[in-house]
Amino acid sequence: MKKKLTALSTIVMLGLGSAYSLPAVKAAPNNNLQTIKGQRSGIQAGISKANSEISKVQNNLARLIEQANRVDQAIKDNNSMMVKTEKNIKDSNEQVQQLEKEVAVLKERIAKRNEILKKRAVSFQESGGTVSYLDVLLGASSFSDFIDRIGAVSTFVQADQDFIKQYEADKKEVEVKQTTVQKKLTELKDMKTELQGMHEQILDQKKENESLKKELKQKEQEQLDRIAKLKGKDRELALKEYQVIHAKAVAPVSDNKSSSNDKNGSVNENNSSSNDNNGSVNKNNSSSNDNNTGNSSSTSNDSGSDHNTPVATHSGGSGSVQTVINAGNKYIGNSVYVFGGGRTASDIANGRFDCSSFVHWAYAQAGYNIGSSTDSLKYEGRQVPASQMKPGDLVFFNTYKTDGHVGIYVGGGKFIGSQSSTGVAIASLSNSYWKSTFNGRVVRIID
């Protein structure tokens, strides 16, 4: 009897244990499933964000490559200009040497004339000043001799006048030739100095571009690696999800009724799994919508943070002034400095300017026709004190020469211009370089 009671107790305990343990077996997979789905949702969001970052990096890289190509072409063009300038300098040096020879001949002729004039003056002084052309004429022995002497005296007088005129003309010719050659040579040397400085700056910009391209490539690779890892993790979780969904809880089989209940339980579990799957689909759809929203926001932020931000509108400025100031905004970040550029439709379309041609072009957008060189621009309009400058005024800098660079003041201590290292860009007058080269010349075109 005691053995029977013990056996019965054991059976009851086993039955109760089975009854309470089965729900636990079913509940654990559901909890695990929700956790896995949550993790997968986070991974999908991470992949979407990484793809968005890669898209931004690729867009920035494309813009940078395009700008780098402009810089490369500008370097070639400026190198050609340097070669041409060096040839001009060589030709000018040869001209100088030739002119110096001509000047030497002229000086020798002048020196000889000086000696002749000195001898005549000495001869006249030694004769006491009594010998004159009249004495020569009166000393004629006959009328025929008198006529001959008149002709001779006339020749002497004309010769003296021509002699003096030629003497003065030679001296003037020497001065003109020397001045012309020196001026031309100085201009060519200045041009070469500017080109060399500009070439060094563009090479620095090219190095910077290469550094940025390398950095962007690295970021792109980091995002690709991140996506690969996330996808690997997602595959692992997907496998776990599959295993949890299709796992069957194994319950002890006591009789047909119990088996039937287990089957019903299995059906219910499958229905629950089906519901979980539907929930997973809905969650994924929600995640997809969130990702789309995130992408849209990301695109907007990328656009807003772009370095091509236009110049802010200045209150109180006239429409014409604003037209001038804002004209160059479209070239910020996608232009290049080319010596002598900006004077053809092709250059303008491709953002190839030097400092003065950009100023000329910007004012032309507002209907003003002004000079296209720094030397001509500084005499346009009227000069005003630097303390009174306002948006639209021209500001000048002593770079390779006096007034070697010019820009358009936009307010707030900044100016826009075609800078040799950046192309069209906004720079600060408080920058150490521009502060040290700003010479205080401010020219107002529009009052």
PEQUIUR-V531258 format. One record per residue. N is the residue number from 1. RES is the residue in three letters. SS is DSSP state (H for helix, E for strand, - for the rest). OMEGA is omega in whole degrees, 0 to 359 (999 if undefined). D_CENTER is the distance of its C-alpha to the mean C-alpha in whole Angstrom. Layout:
N/RES/SS/OMEGA/D_CENTER
N/RES/SS/OMEGA/D_CENTER
This chain:
1/MET/-/180/102
2/LYS/H/179/99
3/LYS/H/180/97
4/LYS/H/179/97
5/LEU/H/179/96
6/THR/H/180/93
7/ALA/H/180/92
8/LEU/H/178/92
9/SER/H/180/90
10/THR/H/180/87
11/ILE/H/179/87
12/VAL/H/180/86
13/MET/H/178/84
14/LEU/H/180/82
15/GLY/H/179/82
16/LEU/H/179/81
17/GLY/H/180/78
18/SER/H/182/77
19/ALA/H/183/77
20/TYR/H/184/74
21/SER/H/183/72
22/LEU/H/178/71
23/PRO/H/180/69
24/ALA/H/179/67
25/VAL/H/181/67
26/LYS/H/183/65
27/ALA/H/183/63
28/ALA/H/179/61
29/PRO/H/180/60
30/ASN/H/178/59
31/ASN/H/179/57
32/ASN/H/181/55
33/LEU/H/179/54
34/GLN/H/178/52
35/THR/H/180/51
36/ILE/H/180/49
37/LYS/H/178/48
38/GLY/H/178/46
39/GLN/H/180/45
40/ARG/H/178/44
41/SER/H/178/42
42/GLY/H/179/40
43/ILE/H/179/39
44/GLN/H/177/38
45/ALA/H/178/36
46/GLY/H/178/34
47/ILE/H/179/34
48/SER/H/179/32
49/LYS/H/179/30
50/ALA/H/178/29
51/ASN/H/177/28
52/SER/H/178/26
53/GLU/H/179/24
54/ILE/H/179/24
55/SER/H/179/23
56/LYS/H/179/20
57/VAL/H/181/19
58/GLN/H/177/19
59/ASN/H/178/17
60/ASN/H/179/14
61/LEU/H/180/15
62/ALA/H/178/15
63/ARG/H/181/11
64/LEU/H/178/10
65/ILE/H/179/12
66/GLU/H/178/11
67/GLN/H/179/7
68/ALA/H/178/9
69/ASN/H/177/12
70/ARG/H/180/9
71/VAL/H/179/8
72/ASP/H/180/12
73/GLN/H/179/13
74/ALA/H/178/11
75/ILE/H/178/13
76/LYS/H/181/16
77/ASP/H/181/16
78/ASN/H/174/16
79/ASN/H/178/18
80/SER/H/178/21
81/MET/H/178/20
82/MET/H/178/21
83/VAL/H/179/24
84/LYS/H/180/25
85/THR/H/178/25
86/GLU/H/177/27
87/LYS/H/178/29
88/ASN/H/178/29
89/ILE/H/178/30
90/LYS/H/178/33
91/ASP/H/180/34
92/SER/H/177/34
93/ASN/H/177/36
94/GLU/H/177/39
95/GLN/H/179/39
96/VAL/H/179/39
97/GLN/H/179/42
98/GLN/H/180/44
99/LEU/H/178/44
100/GLU/H/176/45
101/LYS/H/179/48
102/GLU/H/178/49
103/VAL/H/179/48
104/ALA/H/178/51
105/VAL/H/180/53
106/LEU/H/180/53
107/LYS/H/178/54
108/GLU/H/178/57
109/ARG/H/179/58
110/ILE/H/180/58
111/ALA/H/180/59
112/LYS/H/179/62
113/ARG/H/177/63
114/ASN/H/180/63
115/GLU/H/180/65
116/ILE/H/180/67
117/LEU/H/178/67
118/LYS/H/180/68
119/LYS/H/179/71
120/ARG/H/180/72
121/ALA/H/179/72
122/VAL/H/180/74
123/SER/H/180/76
124/PHE/H/181/77
125/GLN/H/181/77
126/GLU/H/180/80
127/SER/-/178/82
128/GLY/-/177/82
129/GLY/-/183/80
130/THR/-/181/83
131/VAL/-/180/82
132/SER/-/179/80
133/TYR/H/178/80
134/LEU/H/178/83
135/ASP/H/179/85
136/VAL/H/182/84
137/LEU/H/182/85
138/LEU/H/181/88
139/GLY/-/181/89
140/ALA/-/182/90
141/SER/-/180/93
142/SER/-/181/93
143/PHE/H/179/92
144/SER/H/178/90
145/ASP/H/179/89
146/PHE/H/179/88
147/ILE/H/180/86
148/ASP/H/181/84
149/ARG/H/177/83
150/ILE/H/179/81
151/GLY/H/180/79
152/ALA/H/179/78
153/VAL/H/179/78
154/SER/H/178/75
155/THR/H/179/74
156/PHE/H/181/73
157/VAL/H/180/72
158/GLN/H/180/69
159/ALA/H/179/68
160/ASP/H/180/68
161/GLN/H/178/66
162/ASP/H/180/64
163/PHE/H/182/63
164/ILE/H/179/62
165/LYS/H/180/59
166/GLN/H/178/58
167/TYR/H/180/58
168/GLU/H/180/56
169/ALA/H/179/54
170/ASP/H/180/53
171/LYS/H/180/52
172/LYS/H/180/49
173/GLU/H/178/48
174/VAL/H/181/47
175/GLU/H/181/45
176/VAL/H/181/43
177/LYS/H/180/42
178/GLN/H/180/42
179/THR/H/181/39
180/THR/H/182/38
181/VAL/H/181/37
182/GLN/H/179/36
183/LYS/H/180/33
184/LYS/H/181/32
185/LEU/H/178/32
186/THR/H/179/30
187/GLU/H/181/27
188/LEU/H/178/27
189/LYS/H/177/26
190/ASP/H/180/24
191/MET/H/179/22
192/LYS/H/178/22
193/THR/H/179/21
194/GLU/H/181/18
195/LEU/H/179/17
196/GLN/H/178/18
197/GLY/H/180/16
198/MET/H/180/13
199/HIS/H/179/14
200/GLU/H/180/15
201/GLN/H/180/11
202/ILE/H/176/10
203/LEU/H/176/12
204/ASP/H/179/12
205/GLN/H/179/8
206/LYS/H/177/10
207/LYS/H/179/13
208/GLU/H/178/11
209/ASN/H/180/10
210/GLU/H/179/14
211/SER/H/180/15
212/LEU/H/179/13
213/LYS/H/178/15
214/LYS/H/180/18
215/GLU/H/180/18
216/LEU/H/177/18
217/LYS/H/180/20
218/GLN/H/179/23
219/LYS/H/179/22
220/GLU/H/180/23
221/GLN/H/178/26
222/GLU/H/179/27
223/GLN/H/178/28
224/LEU/H/178/29
225/ASP/H/180/32
226/ARG/H/179/32
227/ILE/H/179/33
228/ALA/H/179/36
229/LYS/H/180/37
230/LEU/H/179/38
231/LYS/H/177/39
232/GLY/H/178/41
233/LYS/H/180/43
234/ASP/H/178/43
235/ARG/H/179/45
236/GLU/H/180/47
237/LEU/H/178/48
238/ALA/H/178/48
239/LEU/H/178/51
240/LYS/H/179/53
241/GLU/H/179/53
242/TYR/H/182/54
243/GLN/H/180/57
244/VAL/H/182/58
245/ILE/H/186/58
246/HIS/H/177/60
247/ALA/-/179/62
248/LYS/-/177/66
249/ALA/-/181/68
250/VAL/-/179/71
251/ALA/-/179/74
252/PRO/-/181/78
253/VAL/-/180/80
254/SER/-/178/83
255/ASP/-/182/85
256/ASN/H/181/84
257/LYS/H/179/83
258/SER/H/179/81
259/SER/H/180/79
260/SER/H/179/79
261/ASN/H/179/77
262/ASP/H/180/75
263/LYS/H/178/74
264/ASN/H/178/73
265/GLY/H/179/71
266/SER/H/179/69
267/VAL/H/179/69
268/ASN/H/180/68
269/GLU/H/178/65
270/ASN/H/177/64
271/ASN/H/178/64
272/SER/H/178/62
273/SER/H/179/59
274/SER/H/178/59
275/ASN/H/178/58
276/ASP/H/179/56
277/ASN/H/178/54
278/ASN/H/178/54
279/GLY/H/179/52
280/SER/H/178/50
281/VAL/H/180/49
282/ASN/H/180/48
283/LYS/H/179/46
284/ASN/H/178/44
285/ASN/H/178/44
286/SER/H/179/43
287/SER/H/180/40
288/SER/H/178/39
289/ASN/H/178/38
290/ASP/H/181/37
291/ASN/H/179/34
292/ASN/H/178/33
293/THR/H/180/33
294/GLY/H/179/31
295/ASN/H/179/29
296/SER/H/179/28
297/SER/H/181/28
298/SER/H/180/25
299/THR/H/180/23
300/SER/H/180/23
301/ASN/H/180/22
302/ASP/H/179/19
303/SER/H/183/18
304/GLY/H/184/19
305/SER/-/181/17
306/ASP/-/184/14
307/HIS/-/178/11
308/ASN/-/182/10
309/THR/-/182/13
310/PRO/-/176/14
311/VAL/-/180/16
312/ALA/-/179/19
313/THR/-/181/22
314/HIS/-/181/24
315/SER/-/176/28
316/GLY/-/180/30
317/GLY/-/179/27
318/SER/-/179/28
319/GLY/H/181/27
320/SER/H/179/26
321/VAL/H/180/24
322/GLN/H/177/22
323/THR/H/179/21
324/VAL/H/184/19
325/ILE/H/185/17
326/ASN/H/185/17
327/ALA/H/186/16
328/GLY/H/183/12
329/ASN/H/184/12
330/LYS/H/180/12
331/TYR/H/181/9
332/ILE/-/179/7
333/GLY/-/179/5
334/ASN/-/178/6
335/SER/-/183/6
336/VAL/E/179/6
337/TYR/E/176/8
338/VAL/-/180/11
339/PHE/-/182/14
340/GLY/-/181/17
341/GLY/-/177/15
342/GLY/-/182/15
343/ARG/-/175/19
344/THR/-/180/20
345/ALA/H/180/20
346/SER/H/179/18
347/ASP/H/182/15
348/ILE/H/180/15
349/ALA/H/183/15
350/ASN/-/176/12
351/GLY/-/181/10
352/ARG/E/183/10
353/PHE/E/158/11
354/ASP/-/190/12
355/CYS/H/185/13
356/SER/H/179/16
357/SER/H/177/16
358/PHE/H/179/14
359/VAL/H/178/16
360/HIS/H/182/19
361/TRP/H/182/18
362/ALA/H/179/17
363/TYR/H/177/21
364/ALA/H/179/22
365/GLN/-/178/21
366/ALA/-/176/24
367/GLY/-/180/26
368/TYR/-/178/26
369/ASN/-/181/26
370/ILE/-/184/25
371/GLY/-/182/24
372/SER/-/174/21
373/SER/-/181/21
374/THR/H/181/21
375/ASP/H/179/25
376/SER/H/183/26
377/LEU/H/183/23
378/LYS/-/178/25
379/TYR/-/176/28
380/GLU/-/175/27
381/GLY/-/179/29
382/ARG/E/181/30
383/GLN/E/179/30
384/VAL/E/178/30
385/PRO/-/180/30
386/ALA/H/181/27
387/SER/H/183/29
388/GLN/H/184/29
389/MET/-/181/26
390/LYS/-/182/25
391/PRO/-/181/22
392/GLY/-/180/21
393/ASP/-/176/22
394/LEU/E/178/21
395/VAL/E/187/20
396/PHE/E/183/20
397/PHE/E/175/19
398/ASN/-/180/21
399/THR/-/178/19
400/TYR/-/176/20
401/LYS/-/177/23
402/THR/-/183/24
403/ASP/-/182/22
404/GLY/-/181/19
405/HIS/E/181/16
406/VAL/E/177/17
407/GLY/E/181/15
408/ILE/E/180/17
409/TYR/E/182/18
410/VAL/E/181/18
411/GLY/E/178/21
412/GLY/-/180/21
413/GLY/-/182/20
414/LYS/E/177/16
415/PHE/E/177/15
416/ILE/E/180/12
417/GLY/E/175/11
418/SER/E/182/8
419/GLN/E/186/8
420/SER/-/183/8
421/SER/-/186/7
422/THR/-/192/3
423/GLY/E/180/4
424/VAL/E/182/6
425/ALA/E/175/7
426/ILE/E/182/10
427/ALA/E/181/12
428/SER/E/176/15
429/LEU/-/178/18
430/SER/-/174/19
431/ASN/-/187/17
432/SER/H/182/19
433/TYR/H/183/17
434/TRP/H/177/17
435/LYS/H/182/20
436/SER/H/183/22
437/THR/H/178/20
438/PHE/E/187/21
439/ASN/E/178/24
440/GLY/E/179/25
441/ARG/E/178/25
442/VAL/E/182/25
443/VAL/E/180/25
444/ARG/E/178/26
445/ILE/-/182/26
446/ILE/-/178/28
447/ASP/-/999/30
